């Protein structure tokens, strides 16, 4: 049985890794920034509703 995989150059792998890392960093920084400026009651309600939607007891 012949292999059908196409060889990938190291530069392509590196570009994909850097792109994934950039997206992850952007997402993480935006979450930190948005939660840093959100009101505490808003964050509590969001976490509380998420726990209930996942059927996780919180009381």
N, C-alpha and C positions, 0 to 999 in steps of 0.2 A: 504494500500500500504506500503510495507516494505522499509525501508531506505537501500540504497545500498552503502552509503558512508563508507569508511574505516577510523577508528579513526587514527589520526596522533599524534605521540608522540611530546612532547614539544621540545625534543632535535633535532628532524628532522626539525621542524619549525624553530628553532633557526639556524640550519646549513644552511637552505635555505635562511634565512634572511641575515646571514653573507656572504654567497656566493654572493647574489644579491648586497649587500652593497660594497663588495670588487670589483666586476665588475664595478659598477657605479663609485667608487673612482678611479679605474685604468683608466677608460675611461675619466673621468674628468681631472685627472692629465696629461694624455697624450695630451688631447686637449690644456690645458694650456701650457704645455711644447712645443708642436709643434707650436702653434701660437706665443709664446714668442720669438722663434728664427726665425720665418718666416720674409721675407722682407715685408715692409708695402705695396708696390705696389701689391705684390702677394695676400695679404689679401684683399685689395680693389677690385681687379679683381674677386676674388672668391666670395665675397659678392655681387658684382654687377651682376655677371652671375647668382647667385642663385636668386636674386630678379627678374631678367628677366625671368628665367625659371618658377617662381611661378606666373608670370603675375602681379607682384607687381610694381607699378610705382615708379621709383627712381629718376626721373629728374623733 
